[in-house]
Amino acid sequence: MFTRPLCDLHIHVGASVAPHIMWAIAHSQGFKLPTKDYFEFVELITVNPKKVKSLEDYLRIMHEWTERIQSSPSAIERSVYEIIGKEYRGSLVGRIELRFNPMKRNLGGERDLDHIIHAAIRGMDRACLEYGVEAGLIFCLAREFDPHLNEILLEKAIRYRERGIIGIDVAGPESHTIELDDSVARYEKLFQHAREAGLGTTIHTGETAASGADGVIAVIERLKPDRIGHGIRAAYSDEALRRLADTGTLLEICPTSNLHTRAVRHLEEFKYILGSLQDRKIPFSINTDGTYLCRTNLRREYKLLIDAEILTVADADACNEAAYKASFMARA
């Protein structure tokens, strides 16, 4: 089906470690879990449609459990290592760009941030050596953070640019308010600084009806990112589609994740969204977002869309090629 190994541009460390690995990490660190039953633990850290009805519910699983369990150098090293190996073995993912927020792994400053970063790099290097995979790390800035914390994250990304940190992201829920432009403006200098340092730039926006297409329009105008995470609400705005087409900004599409969080109601809506992008020749990639949290993998994401006749086999291969072309590793 594909002319070369798969490429995943949008996958979160906090959502992609196998439950049995998370279970082992938690116990090795003496982490107090709310249950002593492994199968109850699996339900706790994966998406169950009965308990996940929005993006906020999805994020709560990561913030309350997976990110906390991964909050040590040894935990983040093993997490990164296990994700890369599993995605290669399970889906033949040959290039992977993993994203995470190191500050959400250092227990509010109790652990040294550089040790967390070094550990993540070690895990990545080990997996790449063993499996021959190409991999890079993206640091997620957080909308809920004070600006100076995001500035520190950018400084760390630049410092470790030659060690495998390839870009920055902004993540966290958006609010559709009159302050949207002001919120985006907070990141203008950070994104400019990142570009000047040779880092790739991407940002979560346009994922839900809360920000709508306005978020996509605002970040294209103010931040000029290389890529946009999700961005699916752009399909409902001629202005957003026009700006995406004019700039050639790639959208990182995560089908199963969007269905679970109710950002997209059903596959028929995805057919409309992706059809709108194809009609305007807007590049997009297919990604997992969180393999174990969403109980998926990259081959399953493509199969979902092909079986629903949303993408053809040729379309799927073109999406994979678009991912390689838009990869921040392509500029290294």
C-alpha positions as CSV (number, residue, x, y, z in Angstrom):
1,M,0.0,0.0,0.0
2,F,2.8,2.5,1.0
3,T,5.9,3.2,-1.0
4,R,7.9,3.6,2.2
5,P,7.6,3.1,6.0
6,L,5.0,5.2,7.7
7,C,5.6,8.6,9.2
8,D,3.7,9.8,12.3
9,L,4.1,13.6,13.0
10,H,1.6,13.9,15.8
11,I,1.9,11.5,18.7
12,H,2.0,12.3,22.4
13,V,4.3,10.5,24.9
14,G,1.6,10.8,27.5
15,A,-0.9,9.0,25.4
16,S,1.2,6.3,23.7
17,V,2.8,4.0,26.3
18,A,1.3,0.5,26.6
19,P,-0.7,0.0,29.8
20,H,1.5,-2.9,31.0
21,I,4.6,-0.6,30.7
22,M,2.8,2.2,32.6
23,W,1.8,-0.4,35.2
24,A,5.4,-1.5,35.6
25,I,6.8,2.1,35.7
26,A,4.3,3.1,38.4
27,H,5.1,0.1,40.6
28,S,8.9,0.5,40.1
29,Q,8.6,4.1,41.4
30,G,6.3,3.3,44.3
31,F,3.6,5.4,42.7
32,K,0.3,5.0,44.6
33,L,-2.4,3.9,42.2
34,P,-6.2,4.1,42.9
35,T,-6.5,0.4,42.1
36,K,-4.6,-2.8,42.6
37,D,-6.3,-4.5,39.7
38,Y,-4.3,-4.3,36.4
39,F,-7.4,-4.4,34.2
40,E,-9.1,-1.6,36.1
41,F,-5.9,0.4,35.6
42,V,-6.1,-0.2,31.9
43,E,-9.6,1.3,31.8
44,L,-8.3,4.3,33.9
45,I,-5.6,5.3,31.3
46,T,-7.4,4.5,28.0
47,V,-10.4,6.1,26.3
48,N,-13.7,4.6,27.2
49,P,-16.6,6.3,25.2
50,K,-18.7,6.3,28.4
51,K,-16.3,8.5,30.3
52,V,-14.7,10.5,27.5
53,K,-17.1,12.9,26.0
54,S,-14.9,15.8,25.2
55,L,-11.3,17.0,24.6
56,E,-11.2,18.0,28.3
57,D,-12.0,14.5,29.4
58,Y,-9.3,13.2,27.1
59,L,-6.7,15.6,28.5
60,R,-7.7,14.8,32.1
61,I,-6.5,11.2,31.7
62,M,-3.1,12.4,30.7
63,H,-2.8,15.2,33.3
64,E,-4.0,13.1,36.2
65,W,-2.3,9.8,35.4
66,T,0.0,9.2,32.5
67,E,2.1,12.4,32.8
68,R,2.4,11.9,36.6
69,I,3.5,8.3,36.2
70,Q,6.1,9.4,33.6
71,S,7.5,12.0,36.0
72,S,11.1,10.8,36.5
73,P,14.2,10.5,34.3
74,S,13.9,6.7,34.2
75,A,10.2,6.8,33.5
76,I,10.5,9.2,30.6
77,E,13.5,7.3,29.1
78,R,11.6,4.1,29.1
79,S,8.4,5.7,27.8
80,V,10.1,7.2,24.8
81,Y,12.1,4.0,24.1
82,E,9.0,1.8,24.3
83,I,6.8,4.0,22.0
84,I,9.3,4.1,19.2
85,G,10.0,0.4,19.3
86,K,6.3,-0.5,19.5
87,E,5.3,1.8,16.6
88,Y,8.0,0.3,14.4
89,R,7.1,-3.3,15.3
90,G,3.3,-2.8,15.1
91,S,2.9,-0.4,12.2
92,L,6.3,-0.2,10.5
93,V,6.6,3.5,11.5
94,G,10.0,4.5,10.1
95,R,9.9,8.1,11.1
96,I,8.3,9.4,14.3
97,E,8.1,12.8,15.9
98,L,7.2,12.4,19.5
99,R,5.9,15.4,21.5
100,F,5.7,16.0,25.2
101,N,6.1,18.8,27.8
102,P,9.2,18.2,30.0
103,M,7.9,20.5,32.7
104,K,4.9,18.2,33.2
105,R,7.4,15.5,34.0
106,N,9.5,17.2,36.7
107,L,6.8,17.4,39.4
108,G,6.6,21.2,39.5
109,G,10.4,21.6,39.8
110,E,11.1,18.8,42.2
111,R,13.1,17.1,39.5
112,D,15.7,18.7,37.4
113,L,14.4,19.6,33.9
114,D,17.7,18.9,32.1
115,H,17.7,15.4,33.6
116,I,14.2,14.8,32.2
117,I,15.3,16.0,28.8
118,H,18.5,14.0,28.7
119,A,16.6,10.9,29.7
120,A,14.1,11.4,26.9
121,I,16.9,11.8,24.4
122,R,18.6,8.6,25.7
123,G,15.4,6.7,25.2
124,M,15.0,8.0,21.7
125,D,18.7,7.3,20.8
126,R,18.5,3.7,22.1
127,A,15.3,2.9,20.2
128,C,16.7,4.5,17.0
129,L,19.9,2.5,17.3
130,E,18.0,-0.8,17.8
131,Y,15.3,-0.4,15.2
132,G,16.9,1.9,12.6
133,V,14.0,4.3,13.0
134,E,14.3,8.1,12.5
135,A,12.9,10.0,15.4
136,G,12.8,13.5,16.9
137,L,11.3,15.2,19.9
138,I,8.9,18.2,20.0
139,F,8.5,20.2,23.2
140,C,4.9,21.2,23.9
141,L,4.4,24.6,25.4
142,A,1.3,24.9,27.5
143,R,-1.5,27.4,27.2
144,E,-2.1,27.2,30.9
145,F,1.5,28.0,31.8
146,D,2.8,31.4,32.8
147,P,4.7,32.9,29.8
148,H,8.1,32.7,31.5
149,L,7.7,28.9,31.8
150,N,7.1,28.6,28.1
151,E,10.1,30.8,27.5
152,I,12.2,28.3,29.5
153,L,10.9,25.4,27.4
154,L,11.9,27.2,24.2
155,E,15.3,27.9,25.6
156,K,15.7,24.2,26.4
157,A,14.5,23.2,22.9
158,I,17.1,25.5,21.3
159,R,19.9,24.3,23.7
160,Y,19.2,20.7,22.7
161,R,18.6,21.4,19.0
162,E,21.6,19.3,18.0
163,R,20.6,16.4,20.2
164,G,17.3,15.6,18.6
165,I,14.9,18.3,19.7
166,I,13.3,19.3,16.4
167,G,10.5,21.7,17.2
168,I,7.9,23.3,19.5
169,D,4.2,22.9,19.8
170,V,1.5,24.7,21.8
171,A,-1.1,22.5,23.4
172,G,-4.1,22.8,25.8
173,P,-7.8,23.7,25.4
174,E,-8.7,26.9,23.6
175,S,-11.6,29.2,24.5
176,H,-13.6,30.9,21.9
177,T,-13.5,34.4,23.3
178,I,-12.7,37.9,22.2
179,E,-9.3,37.4,23.7
180,L,-8.3,34.8,21.1
181,D,-6.0,37.1,19.2
182,D,-4.4,38.3,22.4
183,S,-3.9,34.7,23.5
184,V,-2.2,33.9,20.2
185,A,-0.1,37.1,20.3
186,R,1.6,35.7,23.5
187,Y,3.5,33.3,21.3
188,E,4.6,35.5,18.4
189,K,8.1,36.2,19.7
190,L,8.5,32.6,20.9
191,F,7.6,31.3,17.4
192,Q,9.9,33.8,15.7
193,H,12.7,32.9,18.0
194,A,12.1,29.2,17.3
195,R,12.2,29.7,13.6
196,E,15.4,31.7,13.8
197,A,17.0,28.9,15.8
198,G,16.0,26.3,13.1
199,L,13.2,24.6,15.0
200,G,10.0,23.5,13.4
201,T,6.8,25.0,14.7
202,T,3.3,23.5,15.1
203,I,0.3,24.3,17.3
204,H,-2.9,22.7,18.4
205,T,-5.8,24.8,17.2
206,G,-9.1,24.5,15.4
207,E,-9.7,21.1,17.0
208,T,-13.1,21.8,18.6
209,A,-16.0,24.1,18.1
210,A,-14.7,26.2,21.1
211,S,-12.1,28.0,18.9
212,G,-13.6,27.1,15.6
213,A,-11.8,28.2,12.4
214,D,-10.9,31.5,14.1
215,G,-8.1,29.8,15.9
216,V,-6.6,28.5,12.6
217,I,-6.9,32.0,11.0
218,A,-5.3,33.7,14.0
219,V,-2.3,31.4,14.2
220,I,-1.6,31.5,10.5
221,E,-1.7,35.3,10.6
222,R,0.2,35.8,13.8
223,L,2.4,32.8,14.3
224,K,3.1,31.4,10.8
225,P,3.5,27.8,11.9
226,D,4.9,25.1,9.7
227,R,2.1,22.8,10.6
228,I,-1.2,22.8,12.6
229,G,-2.3,20.1,15.0
230,H,-5.8,19.0,14.0
231,G,-7.2,22.2,12.5
232,I,-10.3,20.4,11.4
233,R,-12.7,23.3,12.0
234,A,-11.0,25.1,9.1
235,A,-13.2,22.9,6.8
236,Y,-16.2,25.0,7.8
237,S,-14.6,28.4,6.9
238,D,-13.7,29.6,3.4
239,E,-11.3,32.1,4.9
240,A,-9.4,29.5,6.9
241,L,-9.2,27.1,3.9
242,R,-8.0,30.0,1.7
243,R,-5.2,30.9,4.2
244,L,-4.2,27.2,4.5
245,A,-4.0,26.8,0.8
246,D,-2.1,30.1,0.3
247,T,0.5,29.2,2.9
248,G,0.7,25.4,2.2
249,T,0.4,24.8,6.0
250,L,0.0,21.1,6.6
251,L,-2.8,19.9,9.0
252,E,-1.9,17.0,11.3
253,I,-5.1,15.0,11.2
254,C,-5.8,12.5,14.0
255,P,-9.1,10.6,13.1
256,T,-9.7,8.2,16.1
257,S,-8.8,10.9,18.6
258,N,-11.2,13.4,17.1
259,L,-14.0,10.8,17.0
260,H,-13.4,9.9,20.7
261,T,-13.4,13.5,21.9
262,R,-16.5,14.3,19.8
263,A,-14.6,16.9,17.9
264,V,-15.9,15.1,14.9
265,R,-19.3,13.4,15.2
266,H,-18.8,10.5,12.8
267,L,-16.9,9.3,9.7
268,E,-19.3,11.0,7.3
269,E,-18.2,14.3,8.8
270,F,-14.6,13.3,8.3
271,K,-15.4,12.6,4.7
272,Y,-16.6,16.2,4.4
273,I,-13.6,17.6,6.3
274,L,-10.9,15.7,4.3
275,G,-12.8,16.2,1.1
276,S,-12.7,20.0,1.7
277,L,-9.0,19.9,2.2
278,Q,-8.4,17.8,-0.9
279,D,-10.5,20.1,-3.0
280,R,-8.3,23.0,-2.0
281,K,-5.1,21.0,-2.3
282,I,-4.3,21.6,1.3
283,P,-1.7,19.1,2.6
284,F,-2.5,16.9,5.5
285,S,-1.0,13.9,7.3
286,I,-2.7,11.1,9.1
287,N,-1.5,10.6,12.7
288,T,-2.3,8.7,15.9
289,D,-2.3,11.5,18.6
290,G,-2.2,8.8,21.3
291,T,-1.9,5.1,20.4
292,Y,-2.8,3.4,23.6
293,L,-5.0,6.2,25.1
294,C,-7.1,5.9,21.8
295,R,-6.4,2.1,21.4
296,T,-5.1,2.6,17.8
297,N,-2.0,2.6,15.7
298,L,-1.0,4.4,12.5
299,R,-2.0,1.5,10.1
300,R,-5.4,1.3,11.8
301,E,-5.9,5.0,11.2
302,Y,-5.3,4.6,7.5
303,K,-7.4,1.5,7.4
304,L,-10.3,3.3,9.1
305,L,-10.4,6.0,6.4
306,I,-9.8,3.6,3.5
307,D,-12.6,1.2,4.6
308,A,-15.0,4.1,5.0
309,E,-14.1,5.2,1.4
310,I,-12.9,8.6,2.7
311,L,-9.4,8.0,1.3
312,T,-8.2,5.8,-1.6
313,V,-5.0,3.7,-1.3
314,A,-3.3,6.3,-3.5
315,D,-4.6,9.1,-1.2
316,A,-3.2,7.3,1.8
317,D,0.2,7.0,0.2
318,A,0.1,10.6,-0.7
319,C,-0.6,11.6,2.9
320,N,2.4,9.6,4.0
321,E,4.6,11.3,1.5
322,A,3.2,14.7,2.7
323,A,4.1,13.7,6.2
324,Y,7.7,13.1,5.2
325,K,7.9,16.3,3.3
326,A,6.5,18.3,6.2
327,S,8.6,16.5,8.8
328,F,10.8,18.8,10.9
329,M,13.5,16.1,10.5
330,A,13.6,16.8,6.8
331,R,15.3,20.1,7.5
332,A,18.0,18.6,9.7
